[in-house]
Amino acid sequence: MASTLDDASFRKLSDECLARHTRWLAEFDPDELDFREGDGVLTLEFADGGRFVLNRQAATRQMWYAAGARAWHYDWDAEKRVWVDDRDGHELGGNVQKTVAEKLGAPPRG
């Protein structure tokens, strides 16, 4: 699905997405899950050395998320006002919560 977002709208929406996930991650114990954010990339760092990455892809106007050996590409759904997977339509936020919970062996935090 080709994005209909212009550059300014994409930048605003992707910045909001990264900021929302940064606020959520700040609630974790840094010994359990730490993170770094900068230049459109949010890196989640786990105590075992594992890393997940959420980042903006300006060329495709998508958000990309990689967790372990899996990766997803998300398009902005203006009607739902969320980032949705370009294959099966699941929401980015729910997937981040689910994959982090699985990695930590704990119930999802929302």
Secondary structure, DSSP 4 states (H G I P E B T S, - for coil): ------HHHHHHHHHHHHHHHHHHHTTS-TTTEEEEEETTEEEEEETTS-EEEEEEETTTTEEEEEETTEEEEEEEETTTTEEEETTT--BHHHHHHHHHHHHHTS----
